[in-house]
C-alpha cells in the first residue's frame, strides 16, 4: 500500500488498497453490533408500542423486534470474535465488482424492482409479490443456487403468511386476482 499525502491528512491510493477477509468481517460485525444497540436502546423503546394485555408473548408487537435485534447483536459479536481469532490470509480479497457499469446496472435494476413492487402489491397481494421479488432479486444478484432460491421464494412467503394469517391472526393484504385461504 502506498500512502499519499494531502492537506487533510494521509489517505491511500484506491488501486492499491488491500482489503482482507478479516477486515470485512470485523467491519460487518461492528456494524451489526452498532445497529443492534441502536435498535435495542433507541428505536424499539421509542417507536414500538404494545398493549399490556397481550395474552401470548409471541403475538406481542415488541417480541419480534427485540428478538431480531438481539440476534443481530449476537451475530455481530460472533463475526467480531471470528475475525479476531481467525488467522490473516496471505492474499487480499479480490473485489466482486470488476465491471462498474454492470454493477450500476444491477443497482438500477434493484431500484426498478422496488418501484414495481410498490405498484403491483395492491393488485396481486403481499404474498405473491414477495414470491416474485424474492425470485427476481436472487437472479439479479446472480445466485449460485438457483433451485434453492426458487424454492425459498415460494416457501418463505407462504410459511410467513400461514403463521401471521392463521396463528397470529394478522390480516395480510390480499390481491384482486388470487386469494389465499
C-alpha positions in Angstrom: 0.0 0.0 0.0 1.3 3.4 -0.9 0.5 6.4 1.3 -0.3 9.6 -0.4 -0.2 12.9 1.5 -2.9 15.5 1.4 -3.6 18.7 3.3 -6.3 17.0 5.4 -4.1 14.0 6.3 -2.9 10.8 4.7 -5.1 8.6 2.5 -4.4 5.6 0.5 -4.4 5.1 -3.3 -7.6 3.4 -4.2 -6.0 0.9 -6.7 -3.5 -0.2 -4.0 -5.9 -0.5 -1.1 -5.8 -4.1 0.2 -8.9 -5.4 1.9 -8.6 -8.6 3.8 -11.4 -11.0 4.7 -10.8 -10.4 8.4 -11.2 -6.6 7.9 -14.5 -7.0 6.1 -15.8 -9.4 8.7 -14.7 -7.1 11.5 -16.4 -4.1 9.9 -19.6 -6.0 9.3 -19.6 -7.3 12.9 -19.1 -3.9 14.4 -21.9 -2.5 12.1 -24.2 -5.3 13.3 -23.5 -4.6 16.9 -24.0 -0.9 16.5 -27.3 -1.4 14.6 -28.5 -3.9 17.3 -27.6 -1.4 20.1 -29.4 1.4 18.3 -32.5 -0.8 17.8 -32.4 -2.1 21.4 -31.7 1.2 23.2 -33.4 3.8 21.0 -35.6 2.6 18.1 -37.7 -0.1 19.7 -38.3 1.6 23.1 -39.3 4.9 21.4 -41.3 3.8 18.4 -42.7 0.3 19.1 -45.7 0.2 21.4 -47.6 -2.8 22.8 -50.8 -3.1 24.7 -50.3 -4.5 28.2 -52.9 -7.3 27.8 -51.3 -9.4 25.1 -52.1 -13.0 26.0 -49.1 -14.6 24.3 -45.6 -13.1 24.2 -45.0 -14.3 20.6 -48.0 -12.2 19.5 -46.7 -9.1 21.2 -45.6 -6.3 18.8 -42.4 -5.9 21.0 -41.3 -9.6 20.8 -40.1 -9.9 17.3 -38.2 -6.6 17.1 -36.5 -7.4 20.4 -35.7 -11.0 19.1 -34.3 -9.8 15.8 -32.3 -7.0 17.3 -30.9 -9.5 19.8 -30.0 -12.0 17.1 -28.4 -9.2 15.1 -26.2 -8.3 18.1 -25.2 -11.9 18.8 -24.3 -12.4 15.1 -22.3 -9.2 15.2 -20.3 -10.3 18.2 -19.8 -13.7 16.6 -18.4 -12.1 13.5 -16.1 -9.9 15.6 -14.8 -12.9 17.6 -14.3 -14.9 14.4 -12.4 -12.0 12.7 -10.1 -11.6 15.8 -9.4 -15.4 16.2 -9.1 -16.2 12.5 -5.5 -16.1 11.1 -4.9 -13.5 8.4 -5.0 -14.6 4.8 -1.8 -14.1 2.8 -3.7 -12.6 -0.1 -6.2 -9.7 -0.1 -9.8 -10.4 -1.1 -10.5 -9.8 -4.8 -13.4 -7.4 -5.2 -16.6 -8.8 -6.6 -17.1 -5.9 -8.9 -14.7 -5.9 -11.8 -17.1 -4.2 -14.2 -18.5 -1.0 -12.7 -21.1 -0.3 -15.4 -22.7 -3.7 -14.9 -22.7 -3.2 -11.1 -24.5 0.2 -11.6 -26.9 -1.6 -13.9 -27.7 -4.2 -11.3 -28.2 -1.5 -8.7 -30.6 0.3 -11.1 -32.4 -3.0 -11.7 -32.9 -3.5 -7.9 -34.3 0.1 -7.7 -36.7 -0.7 -10.5 -37.7 -3.9 -8.7 -38.5 -1.9 -5.6 -40.7 0.5 -7.6 -42.5 -2.3 -9.4 -43.1 -4.0 -6.1 -44.9 -1.0 -4.7 -47.0 -0.7 -7.9 -48.1 -4.4 -8.1 -48.5 -5.2 -4.4 -52.0 -3.7 -4.2 -53.1 -5.7 -7.3 -51.7 -9.2 -6.6 -51.2 -9.1 -2.8 -48.2 -9.2 -0.5 -47.6 -12.9 -0.6 -47.5 -13.2 -4.4 -45.4 -10.0 -4.7 -42.9 -11.3 -2.2 -42.5 -14.5 -4.1 -41.8 -12.7 -7.4 -39.5 -10.1 -5.8 -37.5 -12.8 -4.0 -37.0 -14.8 -7.2 -36.1 -11.8 -9.3 -33.7 -10.4 -6.7 -32.0 -13.8 -6.4 -31.3 -13.9 -10.1 -30.2 -10.2 -10.2 -27.6 -10.9 -7.6 -26.5 -14.0 -9.6 -27.2 -16.6 -7.0 -25.1 -19.7 -7.2 -28.1 -21.8 -6.0 -31.0 -21.0 -8.3 -33.1 -24.1 -7.3 -32.8 -23.2 -3.6 -33.6 -19.6 -4.4 -36.8 -20.6 -6.2 -37.9 -23.0 -3.5 -37.2 -20.3 -0.9 -39.0 -17.7 -3.0 -42.2 -19.8 -2.8 -41.9 -21.3 0.7 -40.8 -18.4 2.8 -43.7 -16.1 1.9 -46.2 -19.0 2.2 -44.9 -20.0 5.7 -44.9 -16.4 6.9 -48.4 -16.0 5.5 -49.6 -19.1 7.3 -48.1 -18.0 10.6 -49.3 -14.5 10.6 -52.8 -15.1 9.0 -53.7 -18.3 10.8 -51.7 -18.3 14.0 -51.2 -14.6 14.9 -54.5 -13.5 13.4 -52.9 -10.7 11.4 -54.7 -9.7 8.2 -52.2 -10.0 5.3 -53.1 -7.8 2.2 -54.6 -10.0 -0.5 -54.7 -9.1 -4.2 -57.6 -8.7 -6.5 -56.9 -11.9 -8.6 -55.9 -14.8 -6.4 -56.8 -15.1 -2.7 -55.1 -17.4 -0.3 -57.2 -19.2 2.3 
